[in-house]
């Protein structure tokens, strides 16, 4: 069995092998700090868009942009949790401000974003359309968030 949590370099090889076998590739990304049902629904919906699902997880530096005290969990722990989900084939950690460089490198067939975006507001829209990919808005309405979960925990 192929390890799910992989380096960028290994991911390039895995995607190339999948393409040789005629498989399509979907891509999703996020912080996934304190995994919740909204994350699960987003990733399960993304998995239906292609034969393979790659998930890119923000490193600790870029996840810190979510606010003070964030991330709660370290990147390798967040990535391991995401990798444990059904439907997720590969997980990698990225350190750039956006996933555009990773999208350009891998050129997935579909870039999946949550329902807090529209196809026009996806930050990497020009990158995806530039290489001939498509954008899919997937998951349930954005009424779950780590920020809200943390607020409830803090009471």
C-alpha positions as CSV (number, residue, x, y, z in Angstrom):
1,X,0.0,0.0,0.0
2,X,1.2,3.5,-0.8
3,X,1.9,5.8,2.1
4,X,-0.7,8.7,2.1
5,X,1.4,11.4,3.8
6,X,4.0,12.2,1.2
7,X,6.6,14.8,0.2
8,X,6.0,17.1,-2.8
9,X,8.7,15.2,-4.7
10,X,7.0,11.8,-4.0
11,X,3.6,13.3,-4.9
12,X,4.9,14.3,-8.3
13,X,5.9,10.6,-9.0
14,X,2.6,9.3,-7.6
15,X,0.5,11.6,-9.8
16,X,2.6,10.7,-12.9
17,X,1.9,7.0,-12.2
18,X,-1.8,7.7,-11.7
19,X,-2.0,9.6,-14.9
20,X,-0.2,6.8,-16.8
21,X,-2.9,4.5,-15.5
22,X,-5.6,6.9,-16.8
23,X,-6.7,8.2,-13.4
24,X,-8.1,11.7,-12.9
25,X,-6.8,13.9,-10.0
26,X,-8.7,16.2,-7.7
27,X,-7.0,18.6,-5.3
28,X,-8.2,20.2,-2.1
29,X,-6.4,22.3,0.5
30,X,-6.8,23.9,3.9
31,X,-5.5,24.2,7.5
32,X,-7.7,21.5,8.9
33,X,-7.0,22.7,12.5
34,X,-9.3,20.9,14.8
35,X,-10.9,18.6,12.3
36,X,-14.7,19.0,12.2
37,X,-17.7,17.7,10.2
38,X,-17.4,20.6,7.7
39,X,-13.9,19.4,6.8
40,X,-15.0,15.8,6.4
41,X,-17.9,16.8,4.2
42,X,-15.7,19.0,2.1
43,X,-13.1,16.3,1.6
44,X,-15.6,13.5,0.9
45,X,-17.3,15.7,-1.7
46,X,-14.0,16.6,-3.3
47,X,-13.2,12.8,-3.5
48,X,-16.2,12.3,-5.7
49,X,-14.8,14.7,-8.3
50,X,-12.0,12.4,-9.6
51,X,-10.3,9.0,-9.2
52,X,-7.7,10.3,-6.7
53,X,-7.8,13.1,-4.1
54,X,-4.7,15.0,-3.1
55,X,-5.0,17.2,0.0
56,X,-2.5,20.0,0.7
57,X,-2.3,21.1,4.4
58,X,-1.0,24.5,5.4
59,X,2.3,24.4,7.3
60,X,2.4,25.9,10.8
61,X,3.6,29.3,9.6
62,X,0.9,29.8,7.0
63,X,-1.8,28.3,9.3
64,X,-0.8,31.0,11.9
65,X,-2.5,33.5,9.6
66,X,-5.8,32.1,11.0
67,X,-5.2,34.1,14.2
68,X,-3.6,34.2,17.6
69,X,-2.9,30.8,19.1
70,X,-3.3,29.1,15.7
71,X,-2.7,26.5,14.7
72,X,-3.8,24.4,17.6
73,X,-2.3,21.2,16.1
74,X,1.1,20.9,14.4
75,X,1.1,20.5,10.6
76,X,2.2,16.9,10.7
77,X,-0.6,16.0,13.1
78,X,-3.2,17.8,11.0
79,X,-1.9,16.0,7.9
80,X,-2.1,12.6,9.6
81,X,-5.7,13.2,10.6
82,X,-6.6,14.2,7.1
83,X,-4.8,11.2,5.7
84,X,-6.9,8.9,7.9
85,X,-10.1,10.0,6.2
86,X,-11.8,7.8,3.7
87,X,-11.5,9.2,0.2
88,X,-8.2,10.9,0.7
89,X,-5.4,9.4,-1.3
90,X,-2.4,11.6,-0.7
91,X,-1.6,14.4,1.7
92,X,1.3,16.8,1.5
93,X,2.2,19.9,3.6
94,X,2.8,23.2,1.8
95,X,4.5,26.4,2.9
96,X,3.6,28.9,0.3
97,X,1.0,31.7,0.8
98,X,-1.3,29.9,-1.7
99,X,-1.4,26.5,-3.3
100,X,-0.8,28.0,-6.8
101,X,2.8,26.7,-7.1
102,X,1.6,23.2,-6.1
103,X,-1.3,23.3,-8.6
104,X,1.1,24.4,-11.4
105,X,3.4,21.5,-10.5
106,X,0.7,18.8,-10.3
107,X,-1.9,20.2,-12.7
108,X,-4.8,18.3,-11.1
109,X,-7.9,17.9,-13.3
110,X,-10.1,19.7,-10.7
111,X,-9.3,22.1,-7.9
112,X,-11.9,21.7,-5.2
113,X,-12.8,24.6,-2.8
114,X,-15.4,24.9,-0.1
115,X,-18.7,26.6,-0.3
116,X,-17.3,29.8,1.2
117,X,-15.9,30.4,-2.3
118,X,-17.5,30.8,-5.7
119,X,-15.7,29.7,-8.9
120,X,-14.9,33.4,-9.5
121,X,-13.5,34.0,-6.1
122,X,-11.1,31.1,-5.8
123,X,-7.6,32.7,-5.3
124,X,-5.9,30.1,-7.7
125,X,-8.5,30.5,-10.4
126,X,-6.2,31.9,-13.0
127,X,-3.6,29.2,-12.4
128,X,-6.2,26.4,-12.7
129,X,-7.8,27.8,-15.8
130,X,-4.4,28.5,-17.3
131,X,-3.3,24.9,-17.4
132,X,-6.8,23.7,-18.5
133,X,-8.2,22.5,-15.2
134,X,-11.6,23.1,-13.7
135,X,-12.8,24.4,-10.4
136,X,-15.4,22.6,-8.3
137,X,-17.2,24.2,-5.3
138,X,-17.9,21.2,-2.9
139,X,-19.1,20.4,0.6
140,X,-22.0,21.6,2.7
141,X,-22.8,25.2,3.5
142,X,-20.1,26.9,5.5
143,X,-21.8,26.8,8.9
144,X,-19.0,24.9,10.6
145,X,-15.6,26.5,11.5
146,X,-12.7,25.9,13.7
147,X,-13.0,29.5,14.9
148,X,-16.6,28.9,16.1
149,X,-15.6,25.6,17.7
150,X,-12.8,27.3,19.6
151,X,-15.2,30.0,20.8
152,X,-17.6,27.3,22.1
153,X,-14.8,25.5,23.9
154,X,-13.6,28.7,25.5
155,X,-17.2,29.3,26.6
